């Protein structure tokens, strides 16, 4: 019994020390996120996109997505134009643009993980984003969840899932939850529904967009010319 008690005390001490070792400084948390992602100089990946919404049936879409530091992106697909390309860019930097104030809110246990909740408040009043809340895994230095509140487009949520054996902070799956008119699909879907059953308003319809990533190729020699669009020429 004494041995068991000693073991339990040691385990409690280790767990408490680990929890307390996690930073509560929001600037340090963000710095570590960026540092971890800087290991990814560039990558290309196959993406499958599935739209899940009531009354809407859409075929699964496929695309190839390319990224190069610091913010170059390119999407290769005929059908992928329906989804904004920023929707697949999960770089932490993409959520931390402009001047902002970061505030540590709390630690929260989510699915057995101790996550740090950090709130990002833009300093400029003309910013479309009012508030972004991040659930950060400080063990892996990745974002597990994001909730953003905008001025005109309401609130949307993003969940990030990772292959725990992956060497880089790149997700295997992302789930967006929001209104369909907030992701650039409303006009196309309303036109489709209009042809079938007359004009219908789907502006308040909620749904999910699930993106599944496979066959990552990381830190290869992607040429800058790949990311040059006609507008840049």
C-alpha positions as CSV (number, residue, x, y, z in Angstrom):
1,X,0.0,0.0,0.0
2,X,2.9,2.4,0.8
3,X,4.5,1.7,-2.6
4,X,1.2,2.3,-4.3
5,X,0.7,5.6,-2.4
6,X,4.2,6.7,-3.3
7,X,3.6,5.9,-7.0
8,X,0.3,7.9,-7.0
9,X,2.0,10.9,-5.3
10,X,4.8,10.8,-7.9
11,X,2.3,10.6,-10.8
12,X,0.3,13.5,-9.3
13,X,3.5,15.5,-9.0
14,X,4.6,14.8,-12.6
15,X,1.2,15.7,-13.9
16,X,1.0,18.9,-11.9
17,X,4.5,19.9,-12.9
18,X,3.7,19.3,-16.6
19,X,0.5,21.3,-16.4
20,X,2.2,24.2,-14.6
21,X,5.1,24.1,-17.2
22,X,2.7,25.1,-20.0
23,X,3.0,28.8,-20.6
24,X,0.2,31.1,-19.8
25,X,1.8,33.9,-21.7
26,X,-0.2,34.3,-24.9
27,X,2.7,35.8,-26.8
28,X,4.9,32.8,-26.0
29,X,2.1,30.4,-27.0
30,X,1.7,32.1,-30.4
31,X,5.5,32.4,-30.9
32,X,5.8,28.6,-30.4
33,X,3.0,28.0,-32.8
34,X,4.8,30.0,-35.5
35,X,8.1,28.4,-34.8
36,X,6.7,24.9,-35.2
37,X,5.1,25.8,-38.5
38,X,8.3,27.4,-39.8
39,X,9.6,23.8,-40.1
40,X,7.3,23.6,-43.1
41,X,9.1,25.5,-45.9
42,X,6.6,24.3,-48.5
43,X,4.2,21.4,-49.2
44,X,1.8,20.0,-51.7
45,X,-1.2,17.8,-50.7
46,X,-4.3,16.1,-52.2
47,X,-7.5,17.4,-50.7
48,X,-11.0,15.9,-50.8
49,X,-13.9,18.3,-50.0
50,X,-17.3,17.2,-48.8
51,X,-20.2,19.6,-48.2
52,X,-22.7,18.3,-45.7
53,X,-26.0,20.2,-45.5
54,X,-29.7,19.5,-45.3
55,X,-31.5,19.5,-48.7
56,X,-28.2,19.9,-50.6
57,X,-26.5,17.1,-52.4
58,X,-23.1,17.9,-53.9
59,X,-20.5,15.5,-55.3
60,X,-17.2,15.2,-53.4
61,X,-14.7,17.6,-54.8
62,X,-11.0,17.0,-55.3
63,X,-8.0,19.3,-55.6
64,X,-4.3,19.7,-55.2
65,X,-3.2,22.4,-52.8
66,X,0.3,24.0,-52.7
67,X,1.8,26.2,-50.1
68,X,5.2,28.0,-49.8
69,X,6.3,30.2,-46.9
70,X,5.4,32.8,-45.9
71,X,2.0,33.0,-47.6
72,X,2.1,31.7,-51.2
73,X,-0.8,29.4,-52.1
74,X,-2.1,27.7,-55.2
75,X,-5.1,25.4,-55.9
76,X,-5.3,23.1,-58.8
77,X,-8.8,21.9,-59.5
78,X,-11.7,22.5,-61.9
79,X,-14.4,22.2,-59.2
80,X,-12.5,23.6,-56.3
81,X,-13.3,27.2,-57.3
82,X,-16.5,26.8,-55.3
83,X,-14.5,26.8,-52.1
84,X,-12.4,29.9,-51.1
85,X,-8.7,28.9,-51.3
86,X,-8.0,30.5,-48.0
87,X,-10.3,27.7,-46.6
88,X,-7.5,25.2,-47.0
89,X,-4.7,27.4,-45.8
90,X,-4.3,26.4,-42.2
91,X,-1.1,28.3,-41.4
92,X,-1.3,29.8,-37.9
93,X,-0.1,33.0,-39.5
94,X,-3.3,33.2,-41.6
95,X,-5.2,33.8,-38.3
96,X,-2.8,36.3,-36.9
97,X,-2.6,39.0,-39.5
98,X,-2.4,42.7,-38.7
99,X,-2.1,44.2,-35.3
100,X,-3.8,42.4,-32.4
101,X,-3.9,41.8,-28.7
102,X,-3.6,38.3,-27.5
103,X,-5.1,37.3,-24.1
104,X,-4.7,34.0,-22.3
105,X,-8.2,32.9,-21.1
106,X,-7.8,29.5,-19.4
107,X,-6.7,25.9,-19.7
108,X,-9.4,23.5,-20.9
109,X,-9.6,19.7,-21.1
110,X,-10.8,18.7,-24.6
111,X,-11.0,15.0,-25.5
112,X,-8.4,14.2,-22.9
113,X,-6.0,16.9,-24.0
114,X,-5.1,20.0,-21.9
115,X,-5.5,22.9,-24.3
116,X,-4.7,26.6,-23.7
117,X,-7.5,28.9,-24.8
118,X,-6.1,32.2,-26.3
119,X,-8.3,35.1,-27.5
120,X,-7.1,37.2,-30.4
121,X,-8.6,40.7,-30.5
122,X,-7.8,42.9,-33.6
123,X,-6.6,46.4,-32.7
124,X,-8.1,48.1,-35.7
125,X,-11.8,48.8,-35.7
126,X,-12.1,48.3,-39.5
127,X,-11.1,44.6,-39.2
128,X,-13.8,42.2,-40.4
129,X,-12.9,39.8,-37.5
130,X,-14.1,40.9,-34.1
131,X,-12.7,38.1,-32.1
132,X,-10.9,34.8,-32.7
133,X,-10.6,32.2,-30.0
134,X,-7.9,29.5,-30.3
135,X,-7.6,26.2,-28.5
136,X,-3.9,25.5,-28.6
137,X,-2.1,22.2,-27.9
138,X,1.2,23.3,-26.3
139,X,2.5,19.7,-26.4
140,X,2.4,19.5,-30.2
141,X,2.3,23.3,-30.7
142,X,-0.7,23.1,-33.0
143,X,-4.2,24.7,-33.1
144,X,-6.9,22.1,-32.3
145,X,-9.9,24.4,-32.7
146,X,-10.8,27.9,-33.7
147,X,-13.9,30.0,-33.2
148,X,-14.1,33.4,-35.0
149,X,-16.8,36.1,-34.8
150,X,-17.1,38.5,-37.7
151,X,-19.0,41.8,-38.1
152,X,-21.2,40.7,-41.0
153,X,-20.9,36.9,-41.3
154,X,-21.6,35.7,-37.8
155,X,-19.6,33.0,-36.1
156,X,-17.8,30.1,-37.6
157,X,-15.9,27.1,-36.1
158,X,-13.0,25.1,-37.3
159,X,-11.8,21.8,-35.9
160,X,-8.3,20.5,-36.8
161,X,-7.4,16.8,-36.6
162,X,-3.8,15.5,-36.9
163,X,-2.0,12.3,-37.6
164,X,-0.1,11.9,-34.4
165,X,2.8,10.2,-36.2
166,X,3.3,13.1,-38.7
167,X,6.6,14.9,-38.5
168,X,5.1,18.3,-39.3
169,X,2.2,20.3,-37.9
170,X,-0.1,19.6,-40.9
171,X,-3.7,18.3,-40.4
172,X,-5.2,15.2,-41.8
173,X,-8.7,16.6,-41.5
174,X,-10.4,20.0,-41.0
175,X,-14.1,20.5,-40.3
176,X,-15.7,24.0,-40.9
177,X,-19.1,24.6,-39.4
178,X,-21.0,27.7,-40.5
179,X,-23.8,29.1,-42.7
180,X,-23.5,28.1,-46.3
181,X,-23.7,31.7,-47.5
182,X,-20.5,32.5,-45.5
183,X,-18.3,30.2,-47.6
184,X,-19.1,31.4,-51.1
185,X,-21.6,28.6,-52.0
186,X,-24.9,30.5,-51.7
187,X,-25.1,31.9,-55.2
188,X,-24.2,28.5,-56.9
189,X,-26.6,26.5,-54.7
190,X,-29.5,28.9,-55.0
191,X,-29.2,28.8,-58.7
192,X,-29.2,25.0,-58.6
193,X,-32.3,24.9,-56.4
194,X,-34.0,27.6,-58.5
195,X,-33.8,25.4,-61.6
196,X,-35.3,22.5,-59.7
197,X,-38.0,23.9,-57.4
198,X,-38.1,27.6,-58.0
199,X,-36.3,30.3,-56.1
200,X,-35.4,29.3,-52.5
201,X,-33.6,31.2,-49.8
202,X,-30.8,29.2,-48.2
203,X,-29.1,32.1,-46.5
204,X,-29.8,30.7,-43.0
205,X,-29.0,27.1,-43.8
206,X,-26.2,25.7,-41.7
207,X,-23.8,23.0,-42.8
208,X,-20.3,21.6,-42.6
209,X,-17.5,21.4,-45.0
210,X,-15.1,18.6,-44.4
211,X,-11.6,18.6,-45.9
212,X,-9.5,15.5,-45.9
213,X,-5.8,15.7,-46.7
214,X,-3.6,12.9,-48.0
215,X,-0.2,12.2,-49.6
216,X,1.7,15.2,-48.2
217,X,5.0,16.1,-49.9
218,X,6.8,18.5,-47.5
219,X,9.9,20.7,-48.1
220,X,10.4,19.9,-51.8
221,X,11.7,22.4,-54.3
222,X,8.4,24.1,-55.3
223,X,9.2,26.9,-57.8
224,X,8.0,30.4,-57.2
225,X,6.5,30.4,-60.7
226,X,3.9,27.9,-59.6
227,X,2.3,30.6,-57.4
228,X,2.2,33.3,-60.1
229,X,-1.3,34.0,-61.3
230,X,-2.3,35.9,-64.5
231,X,-3.1,39.0,-62.4
232,X,0.5,38.9,-61.1
233,X,2.1,38.8,-64.5
